[in-house]
Amino acid sequence: MVVTPESIHVSITSGLQCEHCTVQGDGQHFEAVIVSEAFAGKSRIQQHQLVYGALGDRMREEIHALSMKTFTPAQWAQQAR
């Protein structure tokens, strides 16, 4: 199965309530920007663990490199300024 940015996007948004999610990549390396209220009060590591949980076994079996930036909606709003 070919891994696409779209398939990663679907996995993330199916497993995690997101206000915003974009995924880009070339089939080998992917970058995601994820905004979720679920990240509030959590460390960066805990936020990334939530995303890994949404991706499940795909992180071990299909996705070899995923860098991500995670934000709460409030942080995202400040980022847009």
mmJSON file of the N, C-alpha and C atoms, coordinates in Angstrom:
{"data_MODEL":{"atom_site":{
"group_PDB":["ATOM","ATOM","ATOM","ATOM","ATOM","ATOM","ATOM","ATOM","ATOM","ATOM","ATOM","ATOM","ATOM","ATOM","ATOM","ATOM","ATOM","ATOM","ATOM","ATOM","ATOM","ATOM","ATOM","ATOM","ATOM","ATOM","ATOM","ATOM","ATOM","ATOM","ATOM","ATOM","ATOM","ATOM","ATOM","ATOM","ATOM","ATOM","ATOM","ATOM","ATOM","ATOM","ATOM","ATOM","ATOM","ATOM","ATOM","ATOM","ATOM","ATOM","ATOM","ATOM","ATOM","ATOM","ATOM","ATOM","ATOM","ATOM","ATOM","ATOM","ATOM","ATOM","ATOM","ATOM","ATOM","ATOM","ATOM","ATOM","ATOM","ATOM","ATOM","ATOM","ATOM","ATOM","ATOM","ATOM","ATOM","ATOM","ATOM","ATOM","ATOM","ATOM","ATOM","ATOM","ATOM","ATOM","ATOM","ATOM","ATOM","ATOM","ATOM","ATOM","ATOM","ATOM","ATOM","ATOM","ATOM","ATOM","ATOM","ATOM","ATOM","ATOM","ATOM","ATOM","ATOM","ATOM","ATOM","ATOM","ATOM","ATOM","ATOM","ATOM","ATOM","ATOM","ATOM","ATOM","ATOM","ATOM","ATOM","ATOM","ATOM","ATOM","ATOM","ATOM","ATOM","ATOM","ATOM","ATOM","ATOM","ATOM","ATOM","ATOM","ATOM","ATOM","ATOM","ATOM","ATOM","ATOM","ATOM","ATOM","ATOM","ATOM","ATOM","ATOM","ATOM","ATOM","ATOM","ATOM","ATOM","ATOM","ATOM","ATOM","ATOM","ATOM","ATOM","ATOM","ATOM","ATOM","ATOM","ATOM","ATOM","ATOM","ATOM","ATOM","ATOM","ATOM","ATOM","ATOM","ATOM","ATOM","ATOM","ATOM","ATOM","ATOM","ATOM","ATOM","ATOM","ATOM","ATOM","ATOM","ATOM","ATOM","ATOM","ATOM","ATOM","ATOM","ATOM","ATOM","ATOM","ATOM","ATOM","ATOM","ATOM","ATOM","ATOM","ATOM","ATOM","ATOM","ATOM","ATOM","ATOM","ATOM","ATOM","ATOM","ATOM","ATOM","ATOM","ATOM","ATOM","ATOM","ATOM","ATOM","ATOM","ATOM","ATOM","ATOM","ATOM","ATOM","ATOM","ATOM","ATOM","ATOM","ATOM","ATOM","ATOM","ATOM","ATOM","ATOM","ATOM","ATOM","ATOM","ATOM","ATOM","ATOM","ATOM","ATOM","ATOM","ATOM","ATOM","ATOM","ATOM","ATOM","ATOM"],
"id":[1,2,3,4,5,6,7,8,9,10,11,12,13,14,15,16,17,18,19,20,21,22,23,24,25,26,27,28,29,30,31,32,33,34,35,36,37,38,39,40,41,42,43,44,45,46,47,48,49,50,51,52,53,54,55,56,57,58,59,60,61,62,63,64,65,66,67,68,69,70,71,72,73,74,75,76,77,78,79,80,81,82,83,84,85,86,87,88,89,90,91,92,93,94,95,96,97,98,99,100,101,102,103,104,105,106,107,108,109,110,111,112,113,114,115,116,117,118,119,120,121,122,123,124,125,126,127,128,129,130,131,132,133,134,135,136,137,138,139,140,141,142,143,144,145,146,147,148,149,150,151,152,153,154,155,156,157,158,159,160,161,162,163,164,165,166,167,168,169,170,171,172,173,174,175,176,177,178,179,180,181,182,183,184,185,186,187,188,189,190,191,192,193,194,195,196,197,198,199,200,201,202,203,204,205,206,207,208,209,210,211,212,213,214,215,216,217,218,219,220,221,222,223,224,225,226,227,228,229,230,231,232,233,234,235,236,237,238,239,240,241,242,243],
"type_symbol":["N","C","C","N","C","C","N","C","C","N","C","C","N","C","C","N","C","C","N","C","C","N","C","C","N","C","C","N","C","C","N","C","C","N","C","C","N","C","C","N","C","C","N","C","C","N","C","C","N","C","C","N","C","C","N","C","C","N","C","C","N","C","C","N","C","C","N","C","C","N","C","C","N","C","C","N","C","C","N","C","C","N","C","C","N","C","C","N","C","C","N","C","C","N","C","C","N","C","C","N","C","C","N","C","C","N","C","C","N","C","C","N","C","C","N","C","C","N","C","C","N","C","C","N","C","C","N","C","C","N","C","C","N","C","C","N","C","C","N","C","C","N","C","C","N","C","C","N","C","C","N","C","C","N","C","C","N","C","C","N","C","C","N","C","C","N","C","C","N","C","C","N","C","C","N","C","C","N","C","C","N","C","C","N","C","C","N","C","C","N","C","C","N","C","C","N","C","C","N","C","C","N","C","C","N","C","C","N","C","C","N","C","C","N","C","C","N","C","C","N","C","C","N","C","C","N","C","C","N","C","C","N","C","C","N","C","C","N","C","C","N","C","C"],
"label_atom_id":["N","CA","C","N","CA","C","N","CA","C","N","CA","C","N","CA","C","N","CA","C","N","CA","C","N","CA","C","N","CA","C","N","CA","C","N","CA","C","N","CA","C","N","CA","C","N","CA","C","N","CA","C","N","CA","C","N","CA","C","N","CA","C","N","CA","C","N","CA","C","N","CA","C","N","CA","C","N","CA","C","N","CA","C","N","CA","C","N","CA","C","N","CA","C","N","CA","C","N","CA","C","N","CA","C","N","CA","C","N","CA","C","N","CA","C","N","CA","C","N","CA","C","N","CA","C","N","CA","C","N","CA","C","N","CA","C","N","CA","C","N","CA","C","N","CA","C","N","CA","C","N","CA","C","N","CA","C","N","CA","C","N","CA","C","N","CA","C","N","CA","C","N","CA","C","N","CA","C","N","CA","C","N","CA","C","N","CA","C","N","CA","C","N","CA","C","N","CA","C","N","CA","C","N","CA","C","N","CA","C","N","CA","C","N","CA","C","N","CA","C","N","CA","C","N","CA","C","N","CA","C","N","CA","C","N","CA","C","N","CA","C","N","CA","C","N","CA","C","N","CA","C","N","CA","C","N","CA","C","N","CA","C","N","CA","C","N","CA","C","N","CA","C","N","CA","C","N","CA","C","N","CA","C"],
"label_alt_id":[null,null,null,null,null,null,null,null,null,null,null,null,null,null,null,null,null,null,null,null,null,null,null,null,null,null,null,null,null,null,null,null,null,null,null,null,null,null,null,null,null,null,null,null,null,null,null,null,null,null,null,null,null,null,null,null,null,null,null,null,null,null,null,null,null,null,null,null,null,null,null,null,null,null,null,null,null,null,null,null,null,null,null,null,null,null,null,null,null,null,null,null,null,null,null,null,null,null,null,null,null,null,null,null,null,null,null,null,null,null,null,null,null,null,null,null,null,null,null,null,null,null,null,null,null,null,null,null,null,null,null,null,null,null,null,null,null,null,null,null,null,null,null,null,null,null,null,null,null,null,null,null,null,null,null,null,null,null,null,null,null,null,null,null,null,null,null,null,null,null,null,null,null,null,null,null,null,null,null,null,null,null,null,null,null,null,null,null,null,null,null,null,null,null,null,null,null,null,null,null,null,null,null,null,null,null,null,null,null,null,null,null,null,null,null,null,null,null,null,null,null,null,null,null,null,null,null,null,null,null,null,null,null,null,null,null,null,null,null,null,null,null,null],
"label_comp_id":["MET","MET","MET","VAL","VAL","VAL","VAL","VAL","VAL","THR","THR","THR","PRO","PRO","PRO","GLU","GLU","GLU","SER","SER","SER","ILE","ILE","ILE","HIS","HIS","HIS","VAL","VAL","VAL","SER","SER","SER","ILE","ILE","ILE","THR","THR","THR","SER","SER","SER","GLY","GLY","GLY","LEU","LEU","LEU","GLN","GLN","GLN","CYS","CYS","CYS","GLU","GLU","GLU","HIS","HIS","HIS","CYS","CYS","CYS","THR","THR","THR","VAL","VAL","VAL","GLN","GLN","GLN","GLY","GLY","GLY","ASP","ASP","ASP","GLY","GLY","GLY","GLN","GLN","GLN","HIS","HIS","HIS","PHE","PHE","PHE","GLU","GLU","GLU","ALA","ALA","ALA","VAL","VAL","VAL","ILE","ILE","ILE","VAL","VAL","VAL","SER","SER","SER","GLU","GLU","GLU","ALA","ALA","ALA","PHE","PHE","PHE","ALA","ALA","ALA","GLY","GLY","GLY","LYS","LYS","LYS","SER","SER","SER","ARG","ARG","ARG","ILE","ILE","ILE","GLN","GLN","GLN","GLN","GLN","GLN","HIS","HIS","HIS","GLN","GLN","GLN","LEU","LEU","LEU","VAL","VAL","VAL","TYR","TYR","TYR","GLY","GLY","GLY","ALA","ALA","ALA","LEU","LEU","LEU","GLY","GLY","GLY","ASP","ASP","ASP","ARG","ARG","ARG","MET","MET","MET","ARG","ARG","ARG","GLU","GLU","GLU","GLU","GLU","GLU","ILE","ILE","ILE","HIS","HIS","HIS","ALA","ALA","ALA","LEU","LEU","LEU","SER","SER","SER","MET","MET","MET","LYS","LYS","LYS","THR","THR","THR","PHE","PHE","PHE","THR","THR","THR","PRO","PRO","PRO","ALA","ALA","ALA","GLN","GLN","GLN","TRP","TRP","TRP","ALA","ALA","ALA","GLN","GLN","GLN","GLN","GLN","GLN","ALA","ALA","ALA","ARG","ARG","ARG"],
"label_asym_id":["A","A","A","A","A","A","A","A","A","A","A","A","A","A","A","A","A","A","A","A","A","A","A","A","A","A","A","A","A","A","A","A","A","A","A","A","A","A","A","A","A","A","A","A","A","A","A","A","A","A","A","A","A","A","A","A","A","A","A","A","A","A","A","A","A","A","A","A","A","A","A","A","A","A","A","A","A","A","A","A","A","A","A","A","A","A","A","A","A","A","A","A","A","A","A","A","A","A","A","A","A","A","A","A","A","A","A","A","A","A","A","A","A","A","A","A","A","A","A","A","A","A","A","A","A","A","A","A","A","A","A","A","A","A","A","A","A","A","A","A","A","A","A","A","A","A","A","A","A","A","A","A","A","A","A","A","A","A","A","A","A","A","A","A","A","A","A","A","A","A","A","A","A","A","A","A","A","A","A","A","A","A","A","A","A","A","A","A","A","A","A","A","A","A","A","A","A","A","A","A","A","A","A","A","A","A","A","A","A","A","A","A","A","A","A","A","A","A","A","A","A","A","A","A","A","A","A","A","A","A","A","A","A","A","A","A","A","A","A","A","A","A","A"],
"label_entity_id":["1","1","1","1","1","1","1","1","1","1","1","1","1","1","1","1","1","1","1","1","1","1","1","1","1","1","1","1","1","1","1","1","1","1","1","1","1","1","1","1","1","1","1","1","1","1","1","1","1","1","1","1","1","1","1","1","1","1","1","1","1","1","1","1","1","1","1","1","1","1","1","1","1","1","1","1","1","1","1","1","1","1","1","1","1","1","1","1","1","1","1","1","1","1","1","1","1","1","1","1","1","1","1","1","1","1","1","1","1","1","1","1","1","1","1","1","1","1","1","1","1","1","1","1","1","1","1","1","1","1","1","1","1","1","1","1","1","1","1","1","1","1","1","1","1","1","1","1","1","1","1","1","1","1","1","1","1","1","1","1","1","1","1","1","1","1","1","1","1","1","1","1","1","1","1","1","1","1","1","1","1","1","1","1","1","1","1","1","1","1","1","1","1","1","1","1","1","1","1","1","1","1","1","1","1","1","1","1","1","1","1","1","1","1","1","1","1","1","1","1","1","1","1","1","1","1","1","1","1","1","1","1","1","1","1","1","1","1","1","1","1","1","1"],
"label_seq_id":[1,1,1,2,2,2,3,3,3,4,4,4,5,5,5,6,6,6,7,7,7,8,8,8,9,9,9,10,10,10,11,11,11,12,12,12,13,13,13,14,14,14,15,15,15,16,16,16,17,17,17,18,18,18,19,19,19,20,20,20,21,21,21,22,22,22,23,23,23,24,24,24,25,25,25,26,26,26,27,27,27,28,28,28,29,29,29,30,30,30,31,31,31,32,32,32,33,33,33,34,34,34,35,35,35,36,36,36,37,37,37,38,38,38,39,39,39,40,40,40,41,41,41,42,42,42,43,43,43,44,44,44,45,45,45,46,46,46,47,47,47,48,48,48,49,49,49,50,50,50,51,51,51,52,52,52,53,53,53,54,54,54,55,55,55,56,56,56,57,57,57,58,58,58,59,59,59,60,60,60,61,61,61,62,62,62,63,63,63,64,64,64,65,65,65,66,66,66,67,67,67,68,68,68,69,69,69,70,70,70,71,71,71,72,72,72,73,73,73,74,74,74,75,75,75,76,76,76,77,77,77,78,78,78,79,79,79,80,80,80,81,81,81],
"pdbx_PDB_ins_code":[null,null,null,null,null,null,null,null,null,null,null,null,null,null,null,null,null,null,null,null,null,null,null,null,null,null,null,null,null,null,null,null,null,null,null,null,null,null,null,null,null,null,null,null,null,null,null,null,null,null,null,null,null,null,null,null,null,null,null,null,null,null,null,null,null,null,null,null,null,null,null,null,null,null,null,null,null,null,null,null,null,null,null,null,null,null,null,null,null,null,null,null,null,null,null,null,null,null,null,null,null,null,null,null,null,null,null,null,null,null,null,null,null,null,null,null,null,null,null,null,null,null,null,null,null,null,null,null,null,null,null,null,null,null,null,null,null,null,null,null,null,null,null,null,null,null,null,null,null,null,null,null,null,null,null,null,null,null,null,null,null,null,null,null,null,null,null,null,null,null,null,null,null,null,null,null,null,null,null,null,null,null,null,null,null,null,null,null,null,null,null,null,null,null,null,null,null,null,null,null,null,null,null,null,null,null,null,null,null,null,null,null,null,null,null,null,null,null,null,null,null,null,null,null,null,null,null,null,null,null,null,null,null,null,null,null,null,null,null,null,null,null,null],
"Cartn_x":[0.841,0.0,0.884,0.596,1.347,0.831,1.755,1.38,1.332,0.211,0.043,-0.263,-0.013,-0.41,-1.9,-2.711,-4.155,-4.513,-3.853,-4.169,-3.748,-2.641,-2.214,-3.21,-3.648,-4.637,-5.903,-6.387,-7.601,-7.39,-6.257,-5.982,-5.947,-5.293,-5.201,-6.581,-7.314,-8.601,-9.681,-9.5,-10.444,-10.229,-8.991,-8.667,-8.499,-8.567,-8.326,-9.172,-9.933,-10.747,-9.815,-9.814,-8.909,-9.684,-9.224,-9.763,-9.089,-7.845,-7.067,-6.046,-5.863,-4.839,-4.402,-3.108,-2.545,-1.375,-1.236,-0.129,0.463,1.778,2.505,3.596,3.987,5.078,5.302,6.371,6.789,6.679,5.981,5.875,6.861,7.884,8.887,8.9,8.93,8.987,7.737,7.148,5.904,6.019,5.272,5.181,3.71,3.336,1.941,1.859,0.81,0.444,-0.942,-1.053,-2.29,-2.715,-3.974,-4.542,-5.693,-5.603,-6.643,-6.781,-7.999,-8.265,-7.754,-7.648,-7.149,-5.716,-4.992,-3.606,-3.504,-4.596,-4.569,-4.076,-3.108,-2.58,-1.627,-1.273,-0.378,0.988,2.016,3.363,3.448,4.474,4.682,4.755,5.433,5.532,4.156,3.349,2.0,1.135,1.311,0.569,0.935,2.221,2.673,2.194,2.145,1.642,0.176,-0.611,-2.005,-2.085,-1.218,-1.202,-0.758,0.296,0.746,-0.369,-1.134,-2.263,-3.303,-3.552,-4.52,-4.014,-2.709,-2.133,-1.995,-1.967,-1.898,-0.682,-0.906,0.18,0.826,0.161,0.734,2.106,2.309,3.609,4.721,4.422,5.456,5.607,4.512,4.521,4.628,4.084,3.994,4.7,4.614,5.131,6.516,7.5,8.881,9.388,8.853,9.316,8.151,7.775,6.704,7.146,7.327,7.576,6.249,6.006,4.731,4.885,3.998,3.857,2.444,2.335,1.031,0.718,-0.547,-0.996,-2.378,-2.644,-4.02,-4.656,-5.984,-6.597,-6.106,-5.889,-5.401,-3.99,-3.123,-1.767,-1.796,-2.672,-2.81,-3.263,-4.208,-4.694,-3.559,-2.705,-1.567,-0.541,-0.395,0.543,0.149,-1.154,-1.657,-1.426,-1.087,-0.882,0.423],
"Cartn_y":[-1.189,0.0,1.25,2.152,3.395,4.375,4.961,5.948,7.313,8.011,9.339,10.331,11.61,12.61,12.523,12.233,12.147,10.995,9.849,8.701,8.96,9.673,10.032,11.021,11.991,12.969,12.258,11.307,10.569,9.819,9.179,8.436,9.363,10.503,11.44,11.981,12.448,13.089,12.082,10.825,9.792,9.416,9.552,9.132,10.256,11.506,12.646,13.82,14.413,15.581,16.743,17.2,18.259,19.453,20.638,21.859,22.167,21.676,21.908,20.782,20.289,19.262,19.328,19.52,19.444,18.473,17.72,16.775,16.936,17.046,17.127,16.077,15.621,14.663,14.111,13.334,12.805,11.283,10.673,9.217,8.564,9.276,8.779,9.607,10.913,11.838,12.708,12.867,13.619,14.671,15.753,16.824,17.098,17.212,17.481,18.677,19.463,20.534,20.17,20.033,19.545,20.485,20.906,21.779,21.019,20.851,20.112,20.625,20.742,21.105,20.012,18.781,17.661,17.895,18.814,19.1,20.031,20.662,21.636,20.975,21.632,21.157,19.988,19.592,18.456,18.932,18.183,18.486,18.157,18.632,18.344,16.833,16.127,14.66,14.022,14.455,13.905,14.219,15.405,15.765,14.835,14.592,13.714,12.288,11.863,10.529,10.386,11.457,11.417,11.199,11.88,11.709,10.291,9.802,8.432,7.435,7.697,6.829,6.817,7.981,8.064,7.296,7.295,6.594,5.099,4.695,3.271,2.581,1.385,0.564,1.156,2.126,2.73,3.342,3.865,4.48,3.438,2.234,1.188,0.486,0.378,-0.481,0.263,1.477,2.137,3.489,4.243,5.617,5.614,5.99,5.912,7.22,8.327,9.619,10.608,11.042,12.024,13.072,14.296,15.39,16.119,16.605,17.28,18.491,19.439,20.614,20.541,20.58,20.469,21.759,22.171,23.408,23.221,23.94,24.09,25.156,25.264,26.327,27.722,27.969,29.286,29.541,28.535,28.685,28.908,28.216,28.346,29.758,30.295,31.651,32.669,32.47,33.376,33.199,31.973,31.67,32.409,32.572,33.191,34.699,35.279,36.738,37.157],
"Cartn_z":[0.0,0.0,0.0,-0.889,-0.995,0.065,0.789,1.795,1.127,1.297,0.722,1.836,1.596,2.583,2.915,1.903,2.116,3.049,2.882,3.738,5.184,5.373,6.728,7.329,6.53,6.986,7.466,6.693,7.066,8.374,8.533,9.773,10.983,10.842,11.964,12.323,11.323,11.608,12.001,11.66,12.093,13.555,14.012,15.364,16.366,15.897,16.772,16.281,17.178,16.819,16.515,15.264,14.834,14.317,14.673,14.105,12.77,12.625,11.409,11.297,10.096,9.869,8.417,8.214,6.872,6.904,5.844,5.72,4.332,4.284,3.014,3.043,1.877,1.832,0.447,0.334,-0.95,-1.041,-0.107,-0.097,0.849,1.237,2.18,3.465,3.301,4.426,4.412,5.597,5.708,6.799,6.613,7.602,7.848,9.114,9.461,10.401,10.218,11.137,11.653,12.977,13.571,14.689,14.635,15.659,16.315,17.637,18.348,19.774,20.224,21.616,22.556,22.041,22.851,23.325,22.699,23.073,24.281,24.667,25.769,27.053,27.691,28.967,28.86,27.645,27.454,26.969,27.336,26.85,25.364,24.715,23.285,23.061,23.942,23.822,23.925,24.877,25.029,23.812,23.241,22.036,20.89,20.719,19.646,19.882,21.151,21.459,21.064,21.209,20.768,19.256,18.513,17.058,16.697,17.362,17.108,17.403,18.455,18.789,17.686,17.095,15.997,14.773,14.568,13.417,13.667,14.92,15.264,14.671,14.155,13.612,12.369,11.754,10.544,10.827,12.037,12.366,12.364,12.777,12.816,11.467,10.722,9.543,8.215,8.134,6.831,6.762,7.842,7.832,8.449,7.655,8.129,8.71,8.245,8.751,8.747,9.949,10.088,11.095,10.608,11.539,11.695,12.896,13.113,14.0,13.753,14.6,15.141,16.451,17.095,17.844,17.766,18.385,18.986,20.073,20.529,19.644,19.616,18.815,19.212,20.508,20.952,20.422,20.48,19.952,18.44,17.755,16.308,15.938,16.71,16.452,16.606,17.597,17.786,16.662,16.181,15.098,13.822,13.624,12.385,12.359,13.48,13.52,12.924],
"occupancy":[1.0,1.0,1.0,1.0,1.0,1.0,1.0,1.0,1.0,1.0,1.0,1.0,1.0,1.0,1.0,1.0,1.0,1.0,1.0,1.0,1.0,1.0,1.0,1.0,1.0,1.0,1.0,1.0,1.0,1.0,1.0,1.0,1.0,1.0,1.0,1.0,1.0,1.0,1.0,1.0,1.0,1.0,1.0,1.0,1.0,1.0,1.0,1.0,1.0,1.0,1.0,1.0,1.0,1.0,1.0,1.0,1.0,1.0,1.0,1.0,1.0,1.0,1.0,1.0,1.0,1.0,1.0,1.0,1.0,1.0,1.0,1.0,1.0,1.0,1.0,1.0,1.0,1.0,1.0,1.0,1.0,1.0,1.0,1.0,1.0,1.0,1.0,1.0,1.0,1.0,1.0,1.0,1.0,1.0,1.0,1.0,1.0,1.0,1.0,1.0,1.0,1.0,1.0,1.0,1.0,1.0,1.0,1.0,1.0,1.0,1.0,1.0,1.0,1.0,1.0,1.0,1.0,1.0,1.0,1.0,1.0,1.0,1.0,1.0,1.0,1.0,1.0,1.0,1.0,1.0,1.0,1.0,1.0,1.0,1.0,1.0,1.0,1.0,1.0,1.0,1.0,1.0,1.0,1.0,1.0,1.0,1.0,1.0,1.0,1.0,1.0,1.0,1.0,1.0,1.0,1.0,1.0,1.0,1.0,1.0,1.0,1.0,1.0,1.0,1.0,1.0,1.0,1.0,1.0,1.0,1.0,1.0,1.0,1.0,1.0,1.0,1.0,1.0,1.0,1.0,1.0,1.0,1.0,1.0,1.0,1.0,1.0,1.0,1.0,1.0,1.0,1.0,1.0,1.0,1.0,1.0,1.0,1.0,1.0,1.0,1.0,1.0,1.0,1.0,1.0,1.0,1.0,1.0,1.0,1.0,1.0,1.0,1.0,1.0,1.0,1.0,1.0,1.0,1.0,1.0,1.0,1.0,1.0,1.0,1.0,1.0,1.0,1.0,1.0,1.0,1.0,1.0,1.0,1.0,1.0,1.0,1.0,1.0,1.0,1.0,1.0,1.0,1.0],
"B_iso_or_equiv":[0.0,0.0,0.0,0.0,0.0,0.0,0.0,0.0,0.0,0.0,0.0,0.0,0.0,0.0,0.0,0.0,0.0,0.0,0.0,0.0,0.0,0.0,0.0,0.0,0.0,0.0,0.0,0.0,0.0,0.0,0.0,0.0,0.0,0.0,0.0,0.0,0.0,0.0,0.0,0.0,0.0,0.0,0.0,0.0,0.0,0.0,0.0,0.0,0.0,0.0,0.0,0.0,0.0,0.0,0.0,0.0,0.0,0.0,0.0,0.0,0.0,0.0,0.0,0.0,0.0,0.0,0.0,0.0,0.0,0.0,0.0,0.0,0.0,0.0,0.0,0.0,0.0,0.0,0.0,0.0,0.0,0.0,0.0,0.0,0.0,0.0,0.0,0.0,0.0,0.0,0.0,0.0,0.0,0.0,0.0,0.0,0.0,0.0,0.0,0.0,0.0,0.0,0.0,0.0,0.0,0.0,0.0,0.0,0.0,0.0,0.0,0.0,0.0,0.0,0.0,0.0,0.0,0.0,0.0,0.0,0.0,0.0,0.0,0.0,0.0,0.0,0.0,0.0,0.0,0.0,0.0,0.0,0.0,0.0,0.0,0.0,0.0,0.0,0.0,0.0,0.0,0.0,0.0,0.0,0.0,0.0,0.0,0.0,0.0,0.0,0.0,0.0,0.0,0.0,0.0,0.0,0.0,0.0,0.0,0.0,0.0,0.0,0.0,0.0,0.0,0.0,0.0,0.0,0.0,0.0,0.0,0.0,0.0,0.0,0.0,0.0,0.0,0.0,0.0,0.0,0.0,0.0,0.0,0.0,0.0,0.0,0.0,0.0,0.0,0.0,0.0,0.0,0.0,0.0,0.0,0.0,0.0,0.0,0.0,0.0,0.0,0.0,0.0,0.0,0.0,0.0,0.0,0.0,0.0,0.0,0.0,0.0,0.0,0.0,0.0,0.0,0.0,0.0,0.0,0.0,0.0,0.0,0.0,0.0,0.0,0.0,0.0,0.0,0.0,0.0,0.0,0.0,0.0,0.0,0.0,0.0,0.0,0.0,0.0,0.0,0.0,0.0,0.0],
"pdbx_formal_charge":[null,null,null,null,null,null,null,null,null,null,null,null,null,null,null,null,null,null,null,null,null,null,null,null,null,null,null,null,null,null,null,null,null,null,null,null,null,null,null,null,null,null,null,null,null,null,null,null,null,null,null,null,null,null,null,null,null,null,null,null,null,null,null,null,null,null,null,null,null,null,null,null,null,null,null,null,null,null,null,null,null,null,null,null,null,null,null,null,null,null,null,null,null,null,null,null,null,null,null,null,null,null,null,null,null,null,null,null,null,null,null,null,null,null,null,null,null,null,null,null,null,null,null,null,null,null,null,null,null,null,null,null,null,null,null,null,null,null,null,null,null,null,null,null,null,null,null,null,null,null,null,null,null,null,null,null,null,null,null,null,null,null,null,null,null,null,null,null,null,null,null,null,null,null,null,null,null,null,null,null,null,null,null,null,null,null,null,null,null,null,null,null,null,null,null,null,null,null,null,null,null,null,null,null,null,null,null,null,null,null,null,null,null,null,null,null,null,null,null,null,null,null,null,null,null,null,null,null,null,null,null,null,null,null,null,null,null,null,null,null,null,null,null],
"auth_seq_id":[1,1,1,2,2,2,3,3,3,4,4,4,5,5,5,6,6,6,7,7,7,8,8,8,9,9,9,10,10,10,11,11,11,12,12,12,13,13,13,14,14,14,15,15,15,16,16,16,17,17,17,18,18,18,19,19,19,20,20,20,21,21,21,22,22,22,23,23,23,24,24,24,25,25,25,26,26,26,27,27,27,28,28,28,29,29,29,30,30,30,31,31,31,32,32,32,33,33,33,34,34,34,35,35,35,36,36,36,37,37,37,38,38,38,39,39,39,40,40,40,41,41,41,42,42,42,43,43,43,44,44,44,45,45,45,46,46,46,47,47,47,48,48,48,49,49,49,50,50,50,51,51,51,52,52,52,53,53,53,54,54,54,55,55,55,56,56,56,57,57,57,58,58,58,59,59,59,60,60,60,61,61,61,62,62,62,63,63,63,64,64,64,65,65,65,66,66,66,67,67,67,68,68,68,69,69,69,70,70,70,71,71,71,72,72,72,73,73,73,74,74,74,75,75,75,76,76,76,77,77,77,78,78,78,79,79,79,80,80,80,81,81,81],
"auth_comp_id":["MET","MET","MET","VAL","VAL","VAL","VAL","VAL","VAL","THR","THR","THR","PRO","PRO","PRO","GLU","GLU","GLU","SER","SER","SER","ILE","ILE","ILE","HIS","HIS","HIS","VAL","VAL","VAL","SER","SER","SER","ILE","ILE","ILE","THR","THR","THR","SER","SER","SER","GLY","GLY","GLY","LEU","LEU","LEU","GLN","GLN","GLN","CYS","CYS","CYS","GLU","GLU","GLU","HIS","HIS","HIS","CYS","CYS","CYS","THR","THR","THR","VAL","VAL","VAL","GLN","GLN","GLN","GLY","GLY","GLY","ASP","ASP","ASP","GLY","GLY","GLY","GLN","GLN","GLN","HIS","HIS","HIS","PHE","PHE","PHE","GLU","GLU","GLU","ALA","ALA","ALA","VAL","VAL","VAL","ILE","ILE","ILE","VAL","VAL","VAL","SER","SER","SER","GLU","GLU","GLU","ALA","ALA","ALA","PHE","PHE","PHE","ALA","ALA","ALA","GLY","GLY","GLY","LYS","LYS","LYS","SER","SER","SER","ARG","ARG","ARG","ILE","ILE","ILE","GLN","GLN","GLN","GLN","GLN","GLN","HIS","HIS","HIS","GLN","GLN","GLN","LEU","LEU","LEU","VAL","VAL","VAL","TYR","TYR","TYR","GLY","GLY","GLY","ALA","ALA","ALA","LEU","LEU","LEU","GLY","GLY","GLY","ASP","ASP","ASP","ARG","ARG","ARG","MET","MET","MET","ARG","ARG","ARG","GLU","GLU","GLU","GLU","GLU","GLU","ILE","ILE","ILE","HIS","HIS","HIS","ALA","ALA","ALA","LEU","LEU","LEU","SER","SER","SER","MET","MET","MET","LYS","LYS","LYS","THR","THR","THR","PHE","PHE","PHE","THR","THR","THR","PRO","PRO","PRO","ALA","ALA","ALA","GLN","GLN","GLN","TRP","TRP","TRP","ALA","ALA","ALA","GLN","GLN","GLN","GLN","GLN","GLN","ALA","ALA","ALA","ARG","ARG","ARG"],
"auth_asym_id":["A","A","A","A","A","A","A","A","A","A","A","A","A","A","A","A","A","A","A","A","A","A","A","A","A","A","A","A","A","A","A","A","A","A","A","A","A","A","A","A","A","A","A","A","A","A","A","A","A","A","A","A","A","A","A","A","A","A","A","A","A","A","A","A","A","A","A","A","A","A","A","A","A","A","A","A","A","A","A","A","A","A","A","A","A","A","A","A","A","A","A","A","A","A","A","A","A","A","A","A","A","A","A","A","A","A","A","A","A","A","A","A","A","A","A","A","A","A","A","A","A","A","A","A","A","A","A","A","A","A","A","A","A","A","A","A","A","A","A","A","A","A","A","A","A","A","A","A","A","A","A","A","A","A","A","A","A","A","A","A","A","A","A","A","A","A","A","A","A","A","A","A","A","A","A","A","A","A","A","A","A","A","A","A","A","A","A","A","A","A","A","A","A","A","A","A","A","A","A","A","A","A","A","A","A","A","A","A","A","A","A","A","A","A","A","A","A","A","A","A","A","A","A","A","A","A","A","A","A","A","A","A","A","A","A","A","A","A","A","A","A","A","A"],
"auth_atom_id":["N","CA","C","N","CA","C","N","CA","C","N","CA","C","N","CA","C","N","CA","C","N","CA","C","N","CA","C","N","CA","C","N","CA","C","N","CA","C","N","CA","C","N","CA","C","N","CA","C","N","CA","C","N","CA","C","N","CA","C","N","CA","C","N","CA","C","N","CA","C","N","CA","C","N","CA","C","N","CA","C","N","CA","C","N","CA","C","N","CA","C","N","CA","C","N","CA","C","N","CA","C","N","CA","C","N","CA","C","N","CA","C","N","CA","C","N","CA","C","N","CA","C","N","CA","C","N","CA","C","N","CA","C","N","CA","C","N","CA","C","N","CA","C","N","CA","C","N","CA","C","N","CA","C","N","CA","C","N","CA","C","N","CA","C","N","CA","C","N","CA","C","N","CA","C","N","CA","C","N","CA","C","N","CA","C","N","CA","C","N","CA","C","N","CA","C","N","CA","C","N","CA","C","N","CA","C","N","CA","C","N","CA","C","N","CA","C","N","CA","C","N","CA","C","N","CA","C","N","CA","C","N","CA","C","N","CA","C","N","CA","C","N","CA","C","N","CA","C","N","CA","C","N","CA","C","N","CA","C","N","CA","C","N","CA","C","N","CA","C","N","CA","C","N","CA","C","N","CA","C","N","CA","C"],
"pdbx_PDB_model_num":[1,1,1,1,1,1,1,1,1,1,1,1,1,1,1,1,1,1,1,1,1,1,1,1,1,1,1,1,1,1,1,1,1,1,1,1,1,1,1,1,1,1,1,1,1,1,1,1,1,1,1,1,1,1,1,1,1,1,1,1,1,1,1,1,1,1,1,1,1,1,1,1,1,1,1,1,1,1,1,1,1,1,1,1,1,1,1,1,1,1,1,1,1,1,1,1,1,1,1,1,1,1,1,1,1,1,1,1,1,1,1,1,1,1,1,1,1,1,1,1,1,1,1,1,1,1,1,1,1,1,1,1,1,1,1,1,1,1,1,1,1,1,1,1,1,1,1,1,1,1,1,1,1,1,1,1,1,1,1,1,1,1,1,1,1,1,1,1,1,1,1,1,1,1,1,1,1,1,1,1,1,1,1,1,1,1,1,1,1,1,1,1,1,1,1,1,1,1,1,1,1,1,1,1,1,1,1,1,1,1,1,1,1,1,1,1,1,1,1,1,1,1,1,1,1,1,1,1,1,1,1,1,1,1,1,1,1,1,1,1,1,1,1]
}}}
